[in-house]
Amino acid sequence: MPVDPRDFRELVGNLLENACKWARNRIHFSAVRQNGHFSLLIQDDGPGGSQSDCQIFSAGAFVSIV
Protein backbone atom coordinates (compact mmCIF):
# COMPACT_ATOMS: atom_id res chain seq x y z
CA MET A 1 0.00 0.00 0.00
CA PRO A 2 1.54 3.37 -0.95
CA VAL A 3 2.24 5.58 2.06
CA ASP A 4 2.94 9.30 2.13
CA PRO A 5 6.30 9.78 3.91
CA ARG A 6 4.99 12.71 5.97
CA ASP A 7 1.97 10.74 7.13
CA PHE A 8 4.18 7.78 8.01
CA ARG A 9 6.56 9.97 10.05
CA GLU A 10 3.57 11.47 11.87
CA LEU A 11 2.12 8.02 12.60
CA VAL A 12 5.42 6.65 13.92
CA GLY A 13 6.02 9.84 15.89
CA ASN A 14 2.60 9.55 17.53
CA LEU A 15 3.18 5.90 18.42
CA LEU A 16 6.62 6.63 19.89
CA GLU A 17 5.29 9.64 21.79
CA ASN A 18 2.57 7.44 23.28
CA ALA A 19 5.12 4.76 24.21
CA CYS A 20 7.31 7.39 25.90
CA LYS A 21 4.32 8.76 27.78
CA TRP A 22 3.18 5.40 29.16
CA ALA A 23 6.36 3.32 29.45
CA ARG A 24 7.52 2.54 32.94
CA ASN A 25 11.15 1.81 32.03
CA ARG A 26 11.47 0.27 28.59
CA ILE A 27 10.51 0.87 24.95
CA HIS A 28 11.34 -1.60 22.18
CA PHE A 29 11.27 -0.45 18.56
CA SER A 30 11.96 -2.63 15.54
CA ALA A 31 11.35 -2.32 11.82
CA VAL A 32 11.78 -5.10 9.28
CA ARG A 33 11.41 -5.12 5.51
CA GLN A 34 11.25 -8.60 4.03
CA ASN A 35 9.76 -10.06 0.86
CA GLY A 36 8.06 -6.79 -0.06
CA HIS A 37 6.43 -6.38 3.35
CA PHE A 38 7.23 -3.91 6.10
CA SER A 39 6.62 -4.60 9.78
CA LEU A 40 6.91 -2.03 12.53
CA LEU A 41 6.80 -3.01 16.20
CA ILE A 42 6.71 -0.54 19.08
CA GLN A 43 6.34 -2.00 22.56
CA ASP A 44 6.58 -0.47 26.00
CA ASP A 45 6.20 -1.82 29.51
CA GLY A 46 3.30 0.48 30.37
CA PRO A 47 -0.21 -0.48 31.49
CA GLY A 48 -1.50 -1.17 27.96
CA GLY A 49 -4.97 -0.65 26.55
CA SER A 50 -8.07 -2.67 25.87
CA GLN A 51 -8.95 -4.33 22.58
CA SER A 52 -11.74 -1.75 22.21
CA ASP A 53 -8.99 0.91 21.99
CA CYS A 54 -7.89 -0.62 18.67
CA GLN A 55 -9.00 1.43 15.66
CA ILE A 56 -8.91 0.38 12.03
CA PHE A 57 -7.33 3.10 9.87
CA SER A 58 -8.13 1.66 6.42
CA ALA A 59 -8.77 -1.67 4.76
CA GLY A 60 -5.82 -3.97 5.39
CA ALA A 61 -4.10 -1.62 7.86
CA PHE A 62 -4.68 -1.95 11.59
CA VAL A 63 -3.15 -1.40 14.98
CA SER A 64 -2.85 -4.43 17.22
CA ILE A 65 -2.80 -4.01 20.97
CA VAL A 66 -1.21 -7.00 22.68
N, C-alpha and C positions, 0 to 999 in steps of 0.2 A: 504494500500500500504506500503510495507516495506521501511523504511527510514534509511539510514546510519546516526548514531548519529553525526559524524563529519560534514557531509553535512548539517544536520538540525541545528546544532549550528552555522555554517557559515551563513546559510540563515537567521536565527533569528537575528544574530549579524548584518548582512547587513541591515535588515529592521529597527532594533533599531537605528543603526548608521544614517540611512537616516532620521528617525523621529527626532533624536536629532539635526541633521543638519538643518532641515527645520521648526521645531516647533517654534512657537512664545513664548508660555509660558507653554504649557501642552502636555504631552504624556500619553496616556491610553494604558495599556497592560493587556490583559486577555487571559487565556488559560483554556479550558474546555475539559474534557474527559467524554463522556457520550454515553452509548449504543454502545460501540466499535468505536466511532468516536471521532476525536480530532479537536477542533476548536481553532485557534489562531487569536487574533484581536490586531492589533497595530494601534492606531489612534494618530494623532497630530493635532494641530490647525494651521498648516502651510498653504501655498497657494494651496496645492494639485496639481494634475496632470490631464492630459486629458485621456479620455478612450483609445486613441491611444497609451498611455504609457504602457498600460496593455500588458503583455507578457505571453503566455501560456508556461509553463515549460515542461509538459508532459500530456498525456491523463488523464483527470480526476483531474488534479491539476492546479489551476490557482490563479492569484493574482487579487483581485477586488479593484478597486479604486473608492471610493465613494465620 
